[in-house]
Amino acid sequence: MGSKSLISLVFVVSIALYGALAIAASGVYQTRTEFLQEALGTEKPDSDVVWMNAELRDVVTKVLGHPPAMLRMRYWYDASRTAWIIDEIGKEKPITLGIVVENQEIQSFSVLQFRESRGWEIRYPFFTNQFAALRLGKSGSMSQDIDGISGATLSVRAATRSANLALVLDEYTKRRTQAAATTR
């Protein structure tokens, strides 16, 4: 076998392995039911929705860097926590993230489903653990920066935007609940 043939064979095998790895990396890592059971201790917790009124839509647009695709956002809650399931585009496809907020800080952060061919490393604890205990800073962004992953920049950005969104929406729901309680 000549050196050109060997190089061609190595190239073809490398492309095939990369494609297989990309297919294996995308998938469902945790279902919504499993996430809610883990986050709130029940498969069917109480839920509510946040409607994207004009004021909130402007805030969400600033957080995401683009207008929200939804008119409302469902969330689940118990006495002290809110759980958010957010789809945010990585490069081309949505990444589904589960985020639990308690006392205005992130308690857990999980990748529920990943559909991209690259960036799947964000599902591992070395990345997701960075979000634990993050809060909103004074400027409305998160209290700490998130370290990126080489080759997963767009997935990291989608995850970071989603975490920031969960904190903003949690704060909004708490203010809304407090305002409703004072008017009673």
N, C-alpha and C positions, 0 to 999 in steps of 0.2 A: 504494500500500500504506500503510495507516494505521500510526501509531506502535505501537498495541497488537499489530497483526499482526506487525510487525517485531520487537518484543520477544519475542513468542511464538516466532517462527521462530528467533531467536538462542538462546533458551532450549532449544528442541528440539535444535538443532544442537550446542549445548554439552553437553547430556546424552548425545547420541550419541557425540560425540568422547571424552568422559570414559569412557564404557563401552568404547569401542574401545581406549583407552589401558590401561584396567584389564585387559582380556583379553590385550592384547599384552604386558603386564608380567609376567603369571604364566606360568610355564613351566619347562622343564628347561634349566638353564644348563650343567650338567656331569653326566655319568652317573657312577655309582659306579665303574665300570671306569676311566674317564678320570681321576677324582679319585685313585684308588689308584695308577694309573700315574704320575701327576704327583707324588704324595706320597711314594711308596716305591720308584718306579722299576720296578715290575712290575705286570702286570694281576692276578696271583694271588699276593699276598704271604701270608705266614703269618698266621693269625688265631687268636683265642681268644675266650672269653666271660667276662664278669664277671657272676656270679650276684648278684642283689639279696637278700642275706641280711638279717636284721633290722637289724643295725648299719649296713650300707651303705644300706639303704632309708631309715633315719632321716636320714642325711647327705644323700642325694640329695633327699629331701623338703624339707629345709632349703634346699638350693641352688636347686631348681626352684620352690619355693613351693607345691608340690602333690605328692602321691605319684606315683612313677614309674608309667607305664602298662605297663612291661615287667618281666618276671621276670628277664631277662638282657640284657646289652648286648654286642654283638659289636664287636670292635676288631681292627685289623690292625697289624702291627709288623714292624720289622727290628731290627738290633742296637741302634740308638739312638733310634728314633722310634716313636710310636704314632699311628695315624690313627683318628679317630672319625667316624662318620656318625650324626648325631643329628637326630631329628624333634622339634620343639617347636612347640606351638600359638602362633600370633601372636594374631590376634583370634578366628578361628573355625576355621582350617585349619592343618595342619602346614606348617612351613618346614623343609626338609631342608638341614642344614649339614654341611660337611666341615671337620674341625679336625685339624691335625697338631701334636703336642706332642713336643718334644725337649729334654732336660736340664731338665725341669719348666717349660718356657715354650712358649708358642704360637709355632710357626714359620709356620703359614699358616692362614688362615680363609677359607672360601669358601661362598657360597650355591649349593647344588647344584640345588635346586628350590624355587620359590616358588608358592604356590597362592592367596594372598590377593588382594583387589582393591586394597589400599593397602599402602604400606610397602615396595614392591619396591626402593626406593632403597638398601636395605641391601646389595644385591649389588655395588655399585660400590666401587672401591678407596678412595675418600675415606673410606668407612665401614669396610670390612674391614681396611684397613691399621692401624687403631687397635689391633687385637688382637695385632699382632706384638710378640713379646718379653714379653707379659704373663705373670705368674706368680701363684701363690697367695700372698696376703698372710698375715699371722699369724692373722687371724681366720677364714681359710678363704674369704674373698672375693678377687677379683682385685686385683692390685697397683696398678691405676689405674682411674679411672672412664672410662666410654665416653661420648663426646659423642652426644647424641641427634639425631634428624632430625625436624623439625617435620612432623607428619602421619603419622609412622611409629613412634610411641611403642611400640605393642605389638610390632611387628616388632623394634625395637631391644632391647626387654626380652627377647624370646625368644632373640635372638642372644646377648645378654650371658649369660643363664642357661645356654645351651648351651656357651659358651666356658668358663664357670666349671665346669660339669659335666665337660667333657673334662679339665680340669686336675685336678679331684678324682679322677676315675676313673684317670687316668694315675698319679697319686701312689699310689692304692690298689693298682694292678697292680704297681708297682715295689716297694712294701713286701711284697706277697704273693710276688713272685719272690725277693726277698732272703731272706724267711723260709723259703721252700722250699729255697734254696741252703744256708742255715746248718744245716738239719736233715738234710742228706744226709751 
